[in-house]
C-alpha cells in the first residue's frame, strides 16, 4: 500500500512540476506565424492548385494535374519506406477499381531509389488504368504542396479545386468513401 502511495505521489508531482513548462511553451508560441505548410495550404485554397508534370514510374509517360480536369483526383504523397503509406495502398487500389471513370489516383512516390520503388510496385501489379504511380524523386511537387508528413493526400474536385487535405493513413475503400467521392464527382464539392 505504501508503495502505491509513493507511485501516486510521484505521478502527481510530475504533473505539478510540468505545468510551468506547459504555460511557458504556450507563452513562447503565441504570436508565431503559421507553419510554412499551413501558409502553402492557404495559398492553394485561395489561388488554386499548382499544376505539375511528372513521369509515371513504369512507363515514363508524363502526367499533369491539368489533364484530369473533369474527374475527381486523389493526389497522394507516399514512399515505400513509409509503413503507414504502404498500409493504405491496397485500399487506394480498391477505390480506383470501384470508381473508374469518376476518379483518378495520382500516387506521387518520394522514393530516392528506382530499385526500391520497382520491387514494391511489382507486388501490387497490375494496377487499374486510373491509378498512376508518379515519381517525385526531387520532392518538387511535394514541396510546392507543403507536404511535410507521409502519407498525405489531397482530394481535388473535377474543377481542379482543393476539396480536402488528409494527413496520415486513411481507409479509402469503404461505403462512405465511395459515397464521398461520388458526391464530389456529381456536385464538384464535398458533401
N, C-alpha and C positions, 0 to 999 in steps of 0.2 A: 504494500500500500504506500509506503514511504517513497519507494522507487517511482511509482506512478505520479505522486505529487511532485516529485523533482522534475520529471519529464514535462508535466503540465506547466510548471513554473518556468522552465527553460523556453518552452514554446511561447508563453505569454511575454516573457522578457524580450525574446527575439522580435516579436511583433511590435512591442512598445518602442524598442530601440530603432526599428526600421522606419517608423512613422516620420521622424525628422528628415530622413533621407528621401522619402517619398515626396514630402512637401517641398524640399529643396530642389529636387529634379523637376517637379512641376513648375516651380518658380523660374528655373533656368529655361524651360521650354516655352514659356509664354512669349508671345510676340514673334516667334520664329515663323519664317515663311514656310509654305507647304513644300513638301519634298519635290524634287525635280520630276518624279513620276506623276505626282498629282498635278503639277503645272502642265505637263505634256498632255495628260488626260483632259484637262480643262480646255486646252487648245484644240484637241481633236474634236471635242464636243462642240466647241464654238465655231471653228473654221473648217471642219470636215476632216475626213481621214486622209492620210498621206498615201498616195499611190506608190507602188513599188513594182519592180520586176526582178524575179529570182528564177533560177533554173530548177526544174524538177530534178530530184536527185538521180533517178534511174534513167531518164530519157534525155536530159539536158535541154528539154523544151522549156522556153521561158513562159512564165505566167505573171500577169499583173493583176492587181485588185480590180482595176477598172474594167477588165474584160468580163467580170462576173456581175455587172450591173443587171438587175432584173431577177437575181437569185439571192437567197439568204446565204451569207457566208459565215462560217465559223473559222476564225483565224486563230490558230493555236500555236503558241511558242513552247517548245519542248526540247528534250535531249535524251539520248539513250542512257546516259549515266544518271538521270533523274528518276529515282524509283517511283515517285508519285506520277510522273509523266507516263512511264511505262504502264502503270496500273490503269490509266484512263484510256489508252489507245484502243483496246478491244471495244469499249462502249462507243467510241467515236466511229469506228469502222461500222458497227451495227447501225448507228444513227445514219451514217452515209447511205448504207444499203436501204434502209427504210424510207429515206427522204429523197431518193434520186429524182432529179428534175426540179426539185424545190430548194435544195441545199447543196452547197459546195463546201468541203472542208479543205482548208489550206493549212497543213501541219508544217510549220517552219522549224526545222531542226537547227539547234545551236551547237551541234557536234563539230569538233575540230578535225577529226579523222574520218576519211571516207570509209575505211575498213570497218570502223565501229558501226557506222550507220548501215552499211551494206549487210553486215551479219545480222543486225537486228531486224531489218526490214524483210529479210528472207523468211523469218518466222511467221510473218503476217501476210505474206503474198498468197494469192492475188488480191488486189485492192479493188473496191468498187470504182467505177470510172469518175465519180465525183469526189474522190479522196486523193489529194495530191500532196506528196511529201516534197517540200521545197527546202533548199539548203541555204540557210542564212549564216554561213560559216563565219563571216566577219561581224555578225550581230548588227548590221547596219539597220535593218528593219526593226529588230528588237529595240535598239536604242531610240529610233525615231518614234516608236510607240510607247516609250517609257517603261519597257518591261524590265523588272528587277528580280522577279521570282519566277521559277518554273514549277509547274506549268502555269501558263497564263493565257486566257482565251478572250477573244473579242467577238461578240455576236453583232453582225452587220446586216442592216436591212437591205432589201432589193434596190433602194435608192442610194446605197453605199453610205448610210448614216450609222453612227455607233448607237446600238441599242443597249448593250450591256457589256461590262468587263467582268470577267470571272477570274479570280486569283485562287489558285490551288486546284486540287482534284475535284472533278465533277463526274457524276454518273450520267452519261448522255443518252442512254438507251432505255428510258422508261416512258410510260404513257404520258406523264406530264411534260417531259421534254419534247416528245413528238408533237403534242398539242401546242406547246410554246412556239416551236419553230414553224408549225403550220400557220398559226395565227400571225406571226411576223410576215410570212410569205403572202398571206391574204391581205393584211392591213398595212404592212410596212412599219409597224411599231409593236412593242411588247404588250402582251395582254395585261 
